[in-house]
Amino acid sequence: MTYTDTPHAPRPDAGDRRRWFALAIVMTAAFMDLVDVTIVNIAIPSIQRDEGATFSQIQWITAGYALAFAAGLVTGGRLGDIHGRKRIFLIGIGGFTLASALCGFAVNPEMLVASRILQGATAALMVPQVLSIVHATFPAHERGKVFGLFGAIVGLGAVSGPLLGALLTEWNLFGLEWRPIFLINLPVGVAGLLLGSRFITESKAPRALKLDLVGVALVTLALLMLLYPLTRGRELGWPVWGYVSMAGSLVVFGALVVHERRKSARDGSPLIELSLFRVKSFAAGIAVQTVFGVGLGIFFLVWTLYLQIGLGWSVLRAGLTGVPFSLAVSAAAGMSVQLLVPRYGRKVLQAGALVMAAGVLIYLWEAERYGQSIDSWQMALPLVVMGVGMGLIVAPLTDAVLSEVPREHAGSASGLINTVMQMGNALGLGLVSVVFFGVIGERLAPAEVGPAFVNGFQHALGWVAAVLVVIFLLMFALPKRPAQHVEGAAEESSAAVEKERELVS
């Protein structure tokens, strides 16, 4: 069955269990993507050691994925609107599985970087369809529950990724060293492909759209001009062309806006639906997502290097150290959407930013006090505080950004949400060259490596705390309470009654 996103289009019946199977499948795909990112982070020092990768190649193993992901997400979302979200989702998960195999069998760092870029590009086809399928399949009054599940999946992915990465790397299965962290995606991807073709209901935009190829080219060029010199700048000695390229990216972004306006007026098929930015909740949420991505991009890569190279811990010990953080994210994300946001609205997200900043500052204080003698249990408190703060933000923020978006633009909006998050993440990874590697020095004696990495971590934490304060201030532009999707007065009324019943029960 195929349906279009018009107000009177058929949707899966409220009693139809197929939509819950479909939800489980697309959430599994999102989980696979999240796990892949965190698995790679924890295994990076092992990859560097076994493959002889440079620090620049390490950045590109993570940033290359984020860059390809960011550059392709808007296009992926629009392709789903045009050709069908189920079809593009299945193509994406199939490509992601193939790219994972190429990563697992990479023979050198260059092949691994190229395979990670392909993996990011195929994930850009898969991931935007997750929110689009949810948006198009579930009625307004159920989406809060679904986004709560999504937040829990984010937390579970954060828990599972480091642990799986640590265990698979430590076990050295079949003598494959770090390679099983990618190969584990193969059975999951094949299962998602087979089950998705059966249970996901096809949906697309209500009218025929065309892919805006000029828009695709401008988006990709602008992101490359901004992120490539930022990532390679330190290694190349910050050449003048890098600054020119980053400044020129702003010009290309401006040209993109002009083109999209003309394209919208001419045939109504722009790559980016600029009218979405007139929706206050969407525009404000996009700004928050971007800056939030910067903070996360800086923290997670630097944290991994700090634990395994700065402190000299094993990959398993580093993975286990992150468990309190991940559990706190998962628990707080579920409570945030279901209990706190309906009652307190925007204040919950702002409290999350301040709580997370407090956790970062506690971590900074402990890292300075204990230096290289710090233990895992001493990190538990700041990590739990940070995890609670992140959980309060991550799930309700997605709901707030999409809450007032028309259903026919679900693909474009979902693509933009993920794009700016990944663009922020790639910016953060690029800034690691400045806020971390720029502090530790070029040539270090073996005895100097540990103290230098600890000092670099402390410096990076100060930047992360500042980013979280900026996020807190940006959140004042969010609506005080996320609006329900209005799909007719009767539906809105029944949704309100249903929510009241849920709160009472």
Backbone hydrogen bonds, N-H to C=O, Kabsch-Sander energy under -0.5 kcal/mol:
donor,donor_aa,acceptor,acceptor_aa,energy
3,Y,202,E,-1.6
5,D,204,K,-1.4
6,T,4,T,-1.8
9,A,6,T,-1.8
16,D,13,D,-2.3
17,R,15,G,-0.6
19,R,16,D,-0.8
20,W,17,R,-0.9
21,F,17,R,-1.7
22,A,18,R,-2.9
23,L,19,R,-2.1
24,A,20,W,-2.2
25,I,21,F,-2.0
26,V,22,A,-2.5
27,M,23,L,-2.6
28,T,24,A,-1.7
29,A,25,I,-1.8
30,A,26,V,-2.2
31,F,27,M,-2.8
32,M,28,T,-2.6
33,D,29,A,-2.1
34,L,30,A,-2.5
35,V,31,F,-3.0
36,D,32,M,-2.1
37,V,33,D,-1.6
38,T,34,L,-2.0
39,I,35,V,-3.1
40,V,36,D,-1.9
41,N,37,V,-1.9
42,I,38,T,-1.8
43,A,39,I,-1.4
44,I,40,V,-0.9
44,I,41,N,-0.8
47,I,43,A,-2.3
48,Q,44,I,-2.8
49,R,45,P,-2.2
50,D,46,S,-2.8
51,E,47,I,-2.5
52,G,48,Q,-1.2
53,A,47,I,-0.5
53,A,48,Q,-0.6
58,I,54,T,-2.1
59,Q,55,F,-2.2
60,W,56,S,-2.0
61,I,57,Q,-1.8
62,T,58,I,-1.1
63,A,59,Q,-4.2
64,G,60,W,-1.6
66,A,62,T,-2.1
67,L,63,A,-3.1
68,A,64,G,-2.3
69,F,65,Y,-2.5
70,A,66,A,-2.9
71,A,67,L,-2.8
72,G,68,A,-1.5
73,L,69,F,-1.2
74,V,70,A,-0.6
76,G,72,G,-2.9
77,G,73,L,-2.7
78,R,74,V,-2.3
79,L,75,T,-2.7
80,G,76,G,-1.7
81,D,77,G,-1.6
82,I,78,R,-2.1
83,H,79,L,-3.0
84,G,80,G,-1.4
85,R,203,S,-2.6
88,I,84,G,-2.2
89,F,85,R,-2.3
90,L,86,K,-2.4
91,I,87,R,-2.1
92,G,88,I,-2.6
93,I,89,F,-2.7
94,G,90,L,-2.0
95,G,91,I,-2.4
96,F,92,G,-2.6
97,T,93,I,-1.8
98,L,94,G,-2.0
99,A,95,G,-2.8
100,S,96,F,-2.1
101,A,97,T,-1.7
102,L,98,L,-1.9
103,C,99,A,-2.3
104,G,100,S,-2.4
105,F,101,A,-1.6
106,A,103,C,-1.3
112,L,108,N,-1.9
113,V,109,P,-2.6
114,A,110,E,-2.3
115,S,111,M,-2.5
116,R,112,L,-2.3
117,I,113,V,-2.0
118,L,114,A,-2.0
119,Q,115,S,-2.4
120,G,116,R,-2.4
121,A,117,I,-2.2
122,T,118,L,-2.3
123,A,119,Q,-2.2
124,A,120,G,-1.5
125,L,121,A,-0.5
125,L,122,T,-0.8
126,M,122,T,-1.6
127,V,123,A,-3.1
129,Q,126,M,-0.7
130,V,126,M,-0.5
130,V,127,V,-1.5
131,L,127,V,-0.8
132,S,128,P,-1.6
133,I,129,Q,-3.1
134,V,130,V,-2.0
135,H,131,L,-2.9
136,A,132,S,-2.4
137,T,133,I,-1.6
138,F,134,V,-2.3
142,E,139,P,-1.6
143,R,139,P,-0.8
143,R,140,A,-1.0
144,G,140,A,-0.6
146,V,142,E,-2.0
147,F,143,R,-3.2
148,G,144,G,-1.7
149,L,145,K,-1.9
150,F,146,V,-2.2
151,G,147,F,-2.2
152,A,148,G,-2.0
153,I,149,L,-2.4
154,V,150,F,-2.2
155,G,151,G,-2.1
156,L,152,A,-2.8
157,G,153,I,-3.0
158,A,154,V,-2.0
159,V,155,G,-2.0
160,S,156,L,-3.3
161,G,157,G,-2.6
163,L,159,V,-1.3
164,L,160,S,-3.5
165,G,161,G,-3.1
166,A,162,P,-2.6
167,L,163,L,-2.9
168,L,164,L,-3.1
169,T,165,G,-1.9
170,E,166,A,-2.6
171,W,167,L,-2.8
172,N,168,L,-1.0
173,L,168,L,-0.7
175,G,172,N,-2.1
176,L,173,L,-2.6
179,R,176,L,-2.2
181,I,178,W,-1.7
182,F,179,R,-1.8
183,L,179,R,-1.8
184,I,180,P,-1.8
185,N,182,F,-1.7
186,L,183,L,-1.5
188,V,184,I,-0.8
189,G,185,N,-2.9
190,V,186,L,-2.3
191,A,187,P,-2.1
192,G,188,V,-2.4
193,L,189,G,-2.1
194,L,190,V,-2.2
195,L,191,A,-2.7
196,G,192,G,-2.2
197,S,193,L,-1.5
198,R,194,L,-0.6
198,R,195,L,-0.7
199,F,195,L,-2.6
200,I,196,G,-1.7
202,E,1,M,-1.5
204,K,3,Y,-1.4
205,A,81,D,-3.0
213,L,211,L,-1.4
216,V,212,D,-2.2
217,A,213,L,-2.4
218,L,214,V,-2.4
219,V,215,G,-2.6
220,T,216,V,-2.4
221,L,217,A,-2.5
222,A,218,L,-2.5
223,L,219,V,-2.2
224,L,220,T,-2.3
225,M,221,L,-2.7
226,L,222,A,-1.5
227,L,223,L,-2.9
228,Y,224,L,-2.1
230,L,226,L,-0.7
231,T,227,L,-2.3
232,R,228,Y,-2.4
233,G,229,P,-1.5
236,L,232,R,-2.0
237,G,233,G,-0.5
237,G,234,R,-1.1
238,W,233,G,-3.8
242,G,239,P,-0.9
243,Y,239,P,-1.0
244,V,240,V,-2.2
245,S,241,W,-2.5
246,M,242,G,-2.3
247,A,243,Y,-2.3
248,G,244,V,-2.6
249,S,245,S,-1.6
250,L,246,M,-0.7
250,L,247,A,-0.8
251,V,247,A,-0.9
252,V,248,G,-2.1
253,F,249,S,-2.5
254,G,250,L,-2.1
255,A,251,V,-2.4
256,L,252,V,-2.3
257,V,253,F,-1.9
258,V,254,G,-2.1
259,H,255,A,-2.6
260,E,256,L,-2.8
261,R,257,V,-2.1
262,R,258,V,-2.0
263,K,259,H,-2.9
264,S,260,E,-2.3
265,A,261,R,-2.0
266,R,262,R,-2.2
267,D,263,K,-2.4
268,G,263,K,-0.9
268,G,264,S,-0.8
269,S,263,K,-0.7
273,E,271,L,-0.5
274,L,272,I,-1.4
276,L,273,E,-2.0
277,F,274,L,-1.6
278,R,275,S,-1.6
279,V,276,L,-1.6
280,K,278,R,-0.8
282,F,279,V,-0.5
283,A,279,V,-2.5
284,A,280,K,-2.6
285,G,281,S,-1.9
286,I,282,F,-2.3
287,A,283,A,-1.7
288,V,284,A,-2.0
289,Q,285,G,-2.8
290,T,286,I,-2.2
291,V,287,A,-1.9
292,F,288,V,-2.7
293,G,289,Q,-2.3
294,V,290,T,-1.5
295,G,291,V,-1.9
296,L,292,F,-2.3
297,G,293,G,-2.6
298,I,294,V,-2.0
299,F,295,G,-2.4
300,F,296,L,-2.2
301,L,297,G,-0.9
302,V,298,I,-1.7
303,W,299,F,-2.9
304,T,300,F,-1.7
305,L,301,L,-2.0
306,Y,302,V,-2.5
307,L,303,W,-2.4
308,Q,304,T,-2.3
309,I,305,L,-2.1
310,G,305,L,-2.0
311,L,306,Y,-2.0
313,W,307,L,-2.1
318,A,314,S,-2.3
319,G,315,V,-2.2
320,L,316,L,-2.5
321,T,317,R,-1.9
322,G,318,A,-1.0
322,G,319,G,-0.5
323,V,320,L,-1.4
326,S,322,G,-2.0
327,L,323,V,-2.7
328,A,324,P,-2.0
329,V,325,F,-2.2
330,S,326,S,-2.2
331,A,327,L,-2.4
332,A,328,A,-2.5
333,A,329,V,-2.3
334,G,330,S,-1.7
335,M,331,A,-1.9
336,S,332,A,-2.4
337,V,333,A,-1.6
338,Q,334,G,-1.8
339,L,335,M,-2.4
340,L,335,M,-1.9
341,V,336,S,-3.1
343,R,340,L,-0.7
344,Y,340,L,-3.3
345,G,341,V,-2.2
346,R,480,K,-3.2
347,K,344,Y,-1.3
348,V,345,G,-1.8
349,L,345,G,-0.6
350,Q,346,R,-2.1
351,A,347,K,-2.6
352,G,348,V,-2.1
353,A,349,L,-1.9
354,L,350,Q,-2.0
355,V,351,A,-2.9
356,M,352,G,-2.6
357,A,353,A,-2.0
358,A,354,L,-2.3
359,G,355,V,-2.2
360,V,356,M,-2.1
361,L,357,A,-2.2
362,I,358,A,-2.2
363,Y,359,G,-2.3
364,L,360,V,-2.4
365,W,361,L,-2.3
366,E,362,I,-2.4
367,A,363,Y,-2.8
368,E,364,L,-2.0
369,R,365,W,-2.2
370,Y,366,E,-2.9
371,G,367,A,-1.4
373,S,370,Y,-2.0
374,I,371,G,-1.1
379,M,375,D,-0.8
379,M,376,S,-1.2
380,A,376,S,-0.6
380,A,377,W,-0.6
383,L,379,M,-2.1
384,V,380,A,-2.6
385,V,381,L,-2.4
386,M,382,P,-2.6
387,G,383,L,-2.5
388,V,384,V,-2.6
389,G,385,V,-2.1
390,M,386,M,-2.6
391,G,387,G,-2.6
392,L,388,V,-1.9
393,I,389,G,-0.8
393,I,390,M,-0.9
394,V,390,M,-2.8
395,A,391,G,-0.8
397,L,393,I,-1.9
398,T,394,V,-0.9
399,D,395,A,-1.4
400,A,396,P,-2.5
401,V,397,L,-2.4
402,L,398,T,-2.0
403,S,399,D,-1.2
405,V,402,L,-1.5
409,H,406,P,-1.7
410,A,407,R,-1.8
413,A,409,H,-2.7
414,S,410,A,-2.7
415,G,411,G,-2.4
416,L,412,S,-2.2
417,I,413,A,-2.4
418,N,414,S,-2.3
419,T,415,G,-2.5
420,V,416,L,-2.6
421,M,417,I,-1.7
422,Q,418,N,-2.6
423,M,419,T,-3.2
424,G,420,V,-2.5
425,N,421,M,-2.3
426,A,422,Q,-3.2
427,L,423,M,-2.3
428,G,424,G,-2.6
429,L,425,N,-2.6
430,G,426,A,-2.4
431,L,427,L,-2.5
432,V,428,G,-0.8
432,V,429,L,-0.5
433,S,430,G,-1.4
434,V,431,L,-1.2
435,V,431,L,-3.0
436,F,432,V,-1.8
437,F,432,V,-2.1
439,V,436,F,-1.7
440,I,436,F,-1.3
441,G,437,F,-0.8
444,L,442,E,-0.6
448,E,445,A,-1.9
449,V,445,A,-0.9
449,V,446,P,-0.6
450,G,446,P,-0.6
452,A,448,E,-2.0
453,F,449,V,-2.4
454,V,450,G,-2.3
455,N,451,P,-2.3
456,G,452,A,-2.4
457,F,453,F,-2.2
458,Q,454,V,-2.0
459,H,455,N,-2.1
460,A,456,G,-2.3
461,L,457,F,-2.3
462,G,458,Q,-1.4
463,W,459,H,-1.2
464,V,460,A,-2.2
465,A,461,L,-2.5
466,A,462,G,-1.8
467,V,463,W,-2.3
468,L,464,V,-2.1
469,V,465,A,-1.6
470,V,466,A,-1.8
471,I,467,V,-2.1
472,F,468,L,-2.2
473,L,469,V,-1.9
474,L,470,V,-2.5
475,M,471,I,-1.8
476,F,473,L,-1.4
477,A,474,L,-2.0
478,L,475,M,-1.3
487,E,485,H,-0.8
487,E,488,G,-0.6
492,E,488,G,-2.3
493,S,489,A,-2.4
494,S,490,A,-2.6
495,A,491,E,-2.4
496,A,492,E,-2.1
497,V,493,S,-2.1
498,E,494,S,-2.6
499,K,495,A,-2.6
500,E,496,A,-2.1
501,R,497,V,-2.3
502,E,498,E,-2.3
503,L,499,K,-2.4
504,V,500,E,-2.3
505,S,501,R,-2.8
